[in-house]
Amino acid sequence: MSDPTATQTQIAFLRRLRAVREFLPDPVPAAAIADLLAVARWTGTATNRQHWELVLVEDRETPRTLSGLEGYAAHLAGAPLGIVLVMAGKSAEQETFDEGRLAERIMLAAEAHHLGSCIGWLRGAGQEKAKHLLGIPSERLVRTLLSIGYPDEVARRARPLNPDARKPTEAFVHRERYA
């Protein structure tokens, strides 16, 4: 039997995850990075393929360059840590699911360390430019970027969570049949 208090604590943790787009300049500690990588390593994949590699970007100029590429990754410019997800590029269907699963788990691991994170993506020429910038082979798929760092709480408080911005459960849940 599960402990209802522990369960509610875990559910609250999951609900607390929010996109953070403004960061303090403080570096992400090595122990936190090691935990993020451990979570990435143990994230499940379709048929246990583990078909990803990660590029960690801590140099301040590289995230700024990546943030300006075609796509949605402007938040990366101020992040002390960027993580670029590099997929094998063999099966788009499986990899798309696994890529999202990996990104979310890394973001939750960051939250466990009181770090903020935001997911971004590259499209079109931005993908190829990122590969060139980071030395990633052309046959690999690069589209997902994560920005990670300590949240700028002043900026965060300026954008408070609005519970009315979320659909009520009954607006998106159907029981037994869609209609």
Secondary structure as GFF3:
##gff-version 3
##sequence-region A 1 179
A	DSSP	alpha_helix	4	16	.	.	.	ID=ss1
A	DSSP	alpha_helix	30	42	.	.	.	ID=ss2
A	DSSP	three_ten_helix	46	48	.	.	.	ID=ss3
A	DSSP	beta_strand	52	57	.	.	.	ID=ss4
A	DSSP	alpha_helix	61	67	.	.	.	ID=ss5
A	DSSP	beta_strand	71	72	.	.	.	ID=ss6
A	DSSP	three_ten_helix	74	78	.	.	.	ID=ss7
A	DSSP	beta_strand	81	87	.	.	.	ID=ss8
A	DSSP	alpha_helix	92	112	.	.	.	ID=ss9
A	DSSP	beta_strand	116	122	.	.	.	ID=ss10
A	DSSP	alpha_helix	125	134	.	.	.	ID=ss11
A	DSSP	beta_strand	141	149	.	.	.	ID=ss12
A	DSSP	alpha_helix	153	158	.	.	.	ID=ss13
A	DSSP	three_ten_helix	163	165	.	.	.	ID=ss14
A	DSSP	three_ten_helix	169	171	.	.	.	ID=ss15
###
